[in-house]
Amino acid sequence: MIEIVPIPAFEDNYIWLIRNGTSAAVVDPGDAAPVLDYLQLNQLRLVAVLLTHHHRDHTGGAAELQRRLDPLVYGPRREAISCVTHPVGEGDMIDLTSLETTFQVLDVPGHTAGHVAYYGINSLFCGDALFACGCGRLFEGSAQQMHASLAKFSALPDATKVYCAHEYTLENIRFAKMVEPGNAALIEREHREHIVLSQDRPTLPSTILLEKMTNPFLRCNEADVISAASRFAGHPLREPVDVFAAIRQWRDQV
């Protein structure tokens, strides 16, 4: 039976470990040490590493894991990550036979130029492209690119579980309430996530449906989001990509 486990790293990162029987894969291992500890404690064999983008807090442990355990290392073909053994991009399928699962690769540029995500087993591993109630900063891509990337996520089945790479949920909800203070689903989510964190549990995974109900970056067609973005911009906004660009700029300032 497949199990997905969060391995905390640094201040707020999650390294997601996917296990089935004695085999495992990890997503975005920024640090090798906690992964090696978990594998040894649970007597697991690492068969694959999945990298979403080149930032060090997502790739920093991959080379050591590759050197010591010789897993296959999948990563975006449009980014230079030296330890990648299998470059991947849009439409590629990754068949992890020992885990009895397959992942579809999505190109989702915006946060970085070559960012990818992995979709399979009713789960989305999205790195820093999508966060619970938020999205990644536009370090290398454009608003148009990120808006299109988020549209790919919105098109996935509502029940898809969303495994983001950081525990940013409450901070993102704080901003989302500035955009949509009357969003009842958002207010309910804030209450629930406070309880979860008080119990020392991760707020993730989220779901695509929950993000579509509460994440302003996936709600750029909603009247209240359009109005809030237009007020921030100081003039009426009509196109969803312009609404997205405005609220991303707003989020960068608060």
Backbone hydrogen bonds in HBPLUS format (Angstrom, degrees):
<---DONOR---> <-ACCEPTOR-->    atom                        ^
c    i                          cat <-CA-CA->   ^        H-A-AA   ^      H-
h    n   atom  resd res      DA  || num        DHA   H-A  angle D-A-AA Bond
n    s   type  num  typ     dist DA aas  dist angle  dist       angle   num
A0003-GLU N   A0019-ARG O   2.87 MM  16  5.30 156.0  1.93 152.7 159.9     1
A0019-ARG N   A0003-GLU O   2.85 MM  16  5.30 170.2  1.86 161.1 164.5     2
A0005-VAL N   A0017-LEU O   2.77 MM  12  5.09 165.2  1.79 151.6 155.9     3
A0017-LEU N   A0005-VAL O   2.85 MM  12  5.09 173.3  1.85 156.1 158.5     4
A0007-ILE N   A0015-ILE O   2.79 MM   8  4.95 149.3  1.88 141.3 151.4     5
A0015-ILE N   A0007-ILE O   2.90 MM   8  4.95 168.8  1.91 140.0 143.8     6
A0009-ALA N   A0013-ASN O   3.06 MM   4  5.03 151.8  2.14 133.4 131.8     7
A0013-ASN N   A0009-ALA O   3.01 MM   4  5.03 139.8  2.17 168.8 165.2     8
A0167-GLU N   A0012-ASP O   2.84 MM 155  5.25 147.5  1.95 146.9 157.6     9
A0014-TYR N   A0165-ALA O   2.87 MM 151  5.07 146.9  1.98 129.4 130.3    10
A0027-VAL N   A0016-TRP O   2.81 MM  11  5.18 148.0  1.91 147.3 157.8    11
A0018-ILE N   A0025-ALA O   2.76 MM   7  5.15 163.8  1.78 153.4 159.1    12
A0025-ALA N   A0018-ILE O   2.83 MM   7  5.15 144.5  1.96 143.2 154.7    13
A0020-ASN N   A0023-SER O   2.98 MM   3  5.51 159.0  2.03 152.1 156.5    14
A0023-SER N   A0020-ASN O   3.18 MM   3  5.51 163.8  2.20 131.1 130.3    15
A0045-ARG N   A0022-THR O   2.71 MM  23  6.04 161.2  1.75 160.2 165.7    16
A0024-ALA N   A0045-ARG O   2.87 MM  21  5.93 138.3  2.05 161.2 154.5    17
A0047-VAL N   A0024-ALA O   2.81 MM  23  5.93 169.7  1.82 171.4 171.6    18
A0026-VAL N   A0048-ALA O   3.10 MM  22  6.64 148.9  2.20 146.2 153.1    19
A0050-LEU N   A0026-VAL O   2.83 MM  24  6.20 163.7  1.85 159.2 164.3    20
A0028-ASP N   A0050-LEU O   2.87 MM  22  6.20 158.1  1.92 156.3 163.4    21
A0030-GLY N   A0028-ASP O   3.00 MM   2  5.88 115.3  2.44 114.3  97.7    22
A0061-GLY N   A0029-PRO O   2.81 MM  32  5.32 146.6  1.92 143.2 148.8    23
A0035-VAL N   A0032-ALA O   3.08 MM   3  5.33 120.6  2.45 105.0 120.4    24
A0036-LEU N   A0032-ALA O   2.88 MM   4  6.10 165.7  1.90 165.8 170.5    25
A0037-ASP N   A0033-ALA O   2.97 MM   4  6.17 159.3  2.01 153.3 159.2    26
A0038-TYR N   A0034-PRO O   3.04 MM   4  6.14 157.4  2.10 137.6 143.3    27
A0039-LEU N   A0035-VAL O   2.90 MM   4  6.12 167.3  1.91 158.0 161.4    28
A0040-GLN N   A0036-LEU O   2.98 MM   4  6.10 163.2  2.01 148.2 152.7    29
A0041-LEU N   A0037-ASP O   2.93 MM   4  6.05 166.2  1.95 150.8 155.2    30
A0042-ASN N   A0038-TYR O   3.00 MM   4  6.07 153.2  2.07 148.3 154.8    31
A0043-GLN N   A0039-LEU O   2.81 MM   4  5.61 103.9  2.39 135.8 152.3    32
A0044-LEU N   A0039-LEU O   2.92 MM   5  4.85 161.6  1.96 137.1 143.3    33
A0043-GLN N   A0040-GLN O   3.28 MM   3  4.96 157.9  2.34  96.3 102.8    34
A0072-LEU N   A0047-VAL O   3.13 MM  25  6.28 166.0  2.15 134.7 130.2    35
A0049-VAL N   A0072-LEU O   2.78 MM  23  6.21 145.6  1.89 158.4 168.7    36
A0074-TYR N   A0049-VAL O   2.79 MM  25  6.07 165.8  1.81 175.0 170.8    37
A0051-LEU N   A0074-TYR O   2.84 MM  23  6.02 155.4  1.90 147.6 156.0    38
A0116-VAL N   A0052-THR O   2.93 MM  64  4.97 161.4  1.97 142.3 148.5    39
A0058-HIS N   A0055-HIS O   2.88 MM   3  5.60 158.8  1.92 123.3 129.3    40
A0059-THR N   A0055-HIS O   3.16 MM   4  6.36 133.6  2.38 140.8 153.1    41
A0060-GLY N   A0056-ARG O   2.80 MM   4  4.94 147.1  1.91 146.9 146.2    42
A0062-ALA N   A0059-THR O   2.94 MM   3  5.34 156.5  2.00 119.2 126.9    43
A0065-LEU N   A0061-GLY O   3.09 MM   4  6.31 161.1  2.13 152.4 158.1    44
A0066-GLN N   A0062-ALA O   2.84 MM   4  6.05 156.9  1.90 151.8 158.6    45
A0067-ARG N   A0063-ALA O   2.86 MM   4  6.04 155.8  1.92 147.6 154.3    46
A0068-ARG N   A0064-GLU O   2.92 MM   4  6.02 160.7  1.96 150.6 155.3    47
A0069-LEU N   A0065-LEU O   2.86 MM   4  5.61 158.3  1.90 144.8 151.3    48
A0070-ASP N   A0066-GLN O   2.97 MM   4  4.59 139.3  2.14 117.0 124.8    49
A0085-THR N   A0073-VAL O   2.88 MM  12  5.11 143.2  2.01 129.1 141.0    50
A0086-HIS N   A0073-VAL O   2.92 MM  13  5.96 156.3  1.97 159.5 153.6    51
A0075-GLY N   A0086-HIS O   3.39 MM  11  6.62 150.5  2.48 134.6 137.1    52
A0088-VAL N   A0075-GLY O   2.84 MM  13  5.87 154.3  1.91 153.4 158.6    53
A0079-GLU N   A0076-PRO O   3.27 MM   3  5.64 157.6  2.32 115.7 115.2    54
A0077-ARG N   A0088-VAL O   2.92 MM  11  5.16 155.2  1.98 148.6 144.8    55
A0084-VAL N   A0081-ILE O   3.16 MM   3  5.86 169.0  2.17 125.8 129.2    56
A0092-ASP N   A0089-GLY O   3.02 MM   3  5.84 165.3  2.04 149.0 152.5    57
A0091-GLY N   A0105-VAL O   3.01 MM  14  5.58 150.2  2.10 159.4 150.1    58
A0105-VAL N   A0092-ASP O   2.89 MM  13  5.32 157.7  1.94 161.9 162.7    59
A0094-ILE N   A0103-PHE O   2.74 MM   9  5.01 164.5  1.77 151.6 157.2    60
A0103-PHE N   A0094-ILE O   2.84 MM   9  5.01 155.2  1.90 139.6 147.4    61
A0096-LEU N   A0101-THR O   2.89 MM   5  5.49 149.0  1.98 160.7 170.9    62
A0099-LEU N   A0096-LEU O   3.04 MM   3  5.46 139.9  2.20 108.6 120.2    63
A0101-THR N   A0096-LEU O   3.29 MM   5  5.49 170.7  2.29 138.3 140.8    64
A0100-GLU N   A0097-THR O   2.94 MM   3  4.85 150.6  2.03 100.6 110.2    65
A0104-GLN N   A0119-TYR O   2.71 MM  15  5.06 169.7  1.72 148.2 149.1    66
A0119-TYR N   A0104-GLN O   2.87 MM  15  5.06 164.4  1.90 148.2 153.6    67
A0106-LEU N   A0117-ALA O   2.94 MM  11  5.11 162.2  1.98 145.4 148.0    68
A0117-ALA N   A0106-LEU O   2.88 MM  11  5.11 145.3  2.00 141.7 151.4    69
A0108-VAL N   A0115-HIS O   2.86 MM   7  5.39 164.0  1.88 143.8 146.8    70
A0110-GLY N   A0112-THR O   3.03 MM   2  5.24 158.4  2.08 135.1 141.3    71
A0141-GLY N   A0110-GLY O   2.98 MM  31  3.92 140.3  2.14 143.0 132.5    72
A0140-GLU N   A0111-HIS O   3.30 MM  29  5.98 140.3  2.47 116.6 126.5    73
A0118-TYR N   A0125-PHE O   3.05 MM   7  5.15 160.2  2.09 137.9 143.7    74
A0125-PHE N   A0118-TYR O   2.85 MM   7  5.15 168.5  1.86 154.8 158.8    75
A0120-GLY N   A0123-SER O   2.93 MM   3  5.30 161.2  1.97 153.2 159.3    76
A0123-SER N   A0120-GLY O   2.69 MM   3  5.30 144.7  1.81 120.9 131.5    77
A0161-LYS N   A0122-ASN O   2.91 MM  39  6.25 170.8  1.92 147.6 145.5    78
A0124-LEU N   A0161-LYS O   2.71 MM  37  6.03 151.2  1.79 168.1 178.3    79
A0163-TYR N   A0124-LEU O   2.78 MM  39  5.87 173.5  1.79 170.7 172.1    80
A0129-ALA N   A0126-CYS O   2.98 MM   3  5.75 164.3  2.01 155.1 155.7    81
A0165-ALA N   A0127-GLY O   3.29 MM  38  5.03 143.4  2.43 145.9 137.2    82
A0136-GLY N   A0129-ALA O   3.30 MM   7  5.02 159.3  2.34 113.3 115.5    83
A0131-PHE N   A0134-GLY O   2.97 MM   3  4.66 165.4  1.99 116.7 115.8    84
A0134-GLY N   A0131-PHE O   3.09 MM   3  4.66 170.3  2.10 112.6 109.6    85
A0146-MET N   A0142-SER O   3.02 MM   4  6.34 167.5  2.04 154.1 156.7    86
A0147-HIS N   A0143-ALA O   2.85 MM   4  5.93 162.7  1.88 151.7 157.1    87
A0148-ALA N   A0144-GLN O   3.09 MM   4  6.22 157.0  2.14 142.4 148.3    88
A0149-SER N   A0145-GLN O   2.90 MM   4  6.17 150.1  1.99 146.4 155.6    89
A0150-LEU N   A0146-MET O   2.85 MM   4  6.12 161.7  1.89 155.9 159.5    90
A0151-ALA N   A0147-HIS O   3.05 MM   4  6.25 141.7  2.20 138.5 149.1    91
A0152-LYS N   A0148-ALA O   3.23 MM   4  6.60 140.2  2.40 139.7 148.7    92
A0152-LYS N   A0149-SER O   3.09 MM   3  5.26 128.0  2.37  98.0 111.0    93
A0153-PHE N   A0149-SER O   3.36 MM   4  6.83 149.5  2.46 142.1 149.7    94
A0154-SER N   A0150-LEU O   2.94 MM   4  6.27 158.6  1.98 150.3 156.2    95
A0155-ALA N   A0151-ALA O   3.11 MM   4  6.26 137.1  2.30 139.6 149.5    96
A0156-LEU N   A0153-PHE O   3.04 MM   3  5.43 159.9  2.08 112.3 118.7    97
A0160-THR N   A0157-PRO O   2.97 MM   3  5.55 166.5  1.99 122.0 126.1    98
A0209-LEU N   A0158-ASP O   3.00 MM  51  4.48 151.2  2.08 137.3 128.1    99
A0208-ILE N   A0160-THR O   3.01 MM  48  5.61 143.0  2.15 149.0 159.6   100
A0162-VAL N   A0206-SER O   2.81 MM  44  4.86 165.6  1.83 120.7 124.6   101
A0206-SER N   A0162-VAL O   3.05 MM  44  4.86 152.3  2.13 138.4 138.8   102
A0172-ASN N   A0168-TYR O   2.93 MM   4  6.05 157.0  1.98 161.2 168.8   103
A0173-ILE N   A0169-THR O   2.85 MM   4  6.11 150.1  1.94 151.4 160.7   104
A0174-ARG N   A0170-LEU O   2.98 MM   4  6.24 150.5  2.07 144.7 152.2   105
A0175-PHE N   A0171-GLU O   3.39 MM   4  6.77 153.2  2.46 141.4 146.3   106
A0176-ALA N   A0172-ASN O   2.89 MM   4  6.17 164.5  1.92 150.8 155.9   107
A0177-LYS N   A0173-ILE O   2.91 MM   4  6.09 150.4  2.00 153.5 158.7   108
A0178-MET N   A0175-PHE O   2.82 MM   3  5.09 134.0  2.03 105.4 119.2   109
A0179-VAL N   A0175-PHE O   3.24 MM   4  6.71 143.7  2.38 148.2 158.2   110
A0179-VAL N   A0176-ALA O   3.13 MM   3  5.13 124.1  2.45  93.6 107.4   111
A0180-GLU N   A0176-ALA O   2.83 MM   4  6.08 166.0  1.85 155.1 159.2   112
A0183-ASN N   A0180-GLU O   3.19 MM   3  5.50 168.6  2.20 120.3 120.2   113
A0186-LEU N   A0183-ASN O   3.12 MM   3  5.30 123.4  2.45 100.0 114.0   114
A0187-ILE N   A0183-ASN O   3.09 MM   4  6.46 156.5  2.15 153.1 159.6   115
A0188-GLU N   A0184-ALA O   2.98 MM   4  6.19 159.9  2.02 150.2 155.6   116
A0189-ARG N   A0185-ALA O   2.92 MM   4  6.05 149.1  2.01 136.9 146.1   117
A0190-GLU N   A0186-LEU O   2.94 MM   4  6.21 158.0  1.99 150.6 155.4   118
A0191-HIS N   A0187-ILE O   3.24 MM   4  6.52 162.4  2.27 146.8 150.2   119
A0192-ARG N   A0188-GLU O   3.04 MM   4  6.30 164.4  2.07 151.1 155.3   120
A0193-GLU N   A0189-ARG O   2.84 MM   4  6.03 163.7  1.87 160.1 164.1   121
A0194-HIS N   A0190-GLU O   3.05 MM   4  6.20 151.1  2.14 148.6 155.5   122
A0195-ILE N   A0191-HIS O   3.35 MM   4  6.64 156.2  2.41 144.7 150.0   123
A0196-VAL N   A0192-ARG O   3.04 MM   4  6.38 159.6  2.09 149.1 154.8   124
A0197-LEU N   A0193-GLU O   2.98 MM   4  6.14 169.6  1.99 151.4 153.3   125
A0198-SER N   A0194-HIS O   2.97 MM   4  6.10 148.4  2.07 142.5 151.7   126
A0199-GLN N   A0195-ILE O   3.19 MM   4  6.44 127.0  2.48 140.4 153.1   127
A0199-GLN N   A0196-VAL O   3.11 MM   3  5.29 142.1  2.26 100.2 111.2   128
A0201-ARG N   A0196-VAL O   3.19 MM   5  5.55 155.5  2.26 142.5 145.8   129
A0200-ASP N   A0197-LEU O   2.91 MM   3  4.90 156.5  1.96 109.7 111.8   130
A0211-GLU N   A0207-THR O   3.00 MM   4  6.29 159.2  2.04 151.3 157.2   131
A0212-LYS N   A0208-ILE O   2.91 MM   4  6.15 155.6  1.97 150.8 157.5   132
A0213-MET N   A0209-LEU O   3.04 MM   4  6.29 131.8  2.29 142.0 155.1   133
A0213-MET N   A0210-LEU O   3.17 MM   3  5.07 133.3  2.40  92.9 105.7   134
A0214-THR N   A0210-LEU O   3.03 MM   4  6.16 133.9  2.25 143.9 155.7   135
A0214-THR N   A0211-GLU O   3.26 MM   3  5.19 132.6  2.49  94.1 106.2   136
A0215-ASN N   A0211-GLU O   2.77 MM   4  4.86 159.6  1.81 139.6 143.0   137
A0218-LEU N   A0215-ASN O   2.96 MM   3  5.56 158.2  2.01 120.4 127.3   138
A0219-ARG N   A0216-PRO O   3.05 MM   3  4.83 160.7  2.09 102.3 106.7   139
A0222-GLU N   A0219-ARG O   3.05 MM   3  5.47 165.5  2.07 115.9 120.4   140
A0226-ILE N   A0222-GLU O   2.92 MM   4  6.18 162.6  1.95 160.4 166.0   141
A0227-SER N   A0223-ALA O   2.91 MM   4  6.12 159.9  1.95 150.3 155.8   142
A0228-ALA N   A0224-ASP O   3.01 MM   4  6.16 161.9  2.04 142.9 147.7   143
A0229-ALA N   A0225-VAL O   2.90 MM   4  6.04 163.6  1.93 151.1 155.9   144
A0230-SER N   A0226-ILE O   2.90 MM   4  6.03 153.0  1.98 145.6 153.4   145
A0231-ARG N   A0227-SER O   2.97 MM   4  6.23 152.6  2.05 147.5 154.6   146
A0232-PHE N   A0228-ALA O   3.04 MM   4  6.33 158.0  2.09 146.6 152.5   147
A0233-ALA N   A0229-ALA O   2.89 MM   4  6.12 158.9  1.93 148.2 154.3   148
A0234-GLY N   A0230-SER O   2.83 MM   4  5.88 136.0  2.02 141.1 152.7   149
A0242-ASP N   A0239-GLU O   2.93 MM   3  5.31 127.8  2.21 108.9 122.8   150
A0243-VAL N   A0239-GLU O   3.05 MM   4  6.44 152.1  2.13 152.6 161.4   151
A0244-PHE N   A0240-PRO O   2.84 MM   4  6.12 160.1  1.88 150.3 155.8   152
A0245-ALA N   A0241-VAL O   2.94 MM   4  6.12 161.3  1.98 140.8 145.7   153
A0246-ALA N   A0242-ASP O   3.02 MM   4  6.19 153.2  2.09 142.5 149.2   154
A0247-ILE N   A0243-VAL O   3.05 MM   4  6.35 166.5  2.07 157.0 159.6   155
A0248-ARG N   A0244-PHE O   2.87 MM   4  6.04 150.2  1.96 154.1 163.2   156
A0249-GLN N   A0245-ALA O   3.02 MM   4  6.15 156.2  2.08 141.4 147.6   157
A0250-TRP N   A0246-ALA O   2.89 MM   4  6.12 156.4  1.94 146.8 154.2   158
A0251-ARG N   A0247-ILE O   2.84 MM   4  5.94 158.8  1.88 139.7 145.4   159
A0252-ASP N   A0248-ARG O   3.05 MM   4  6.27 147.0  2.16 141.9 150.3   160
A0253-GLN N   A0250-TRP O   2.98 MM   3  5.31 147.6  2.09 107.2 117.2   161
A0254-VAL N   A0251-ARG O   3.36 MM   3  5.49 161.5  2.40 105.1 110.2   162
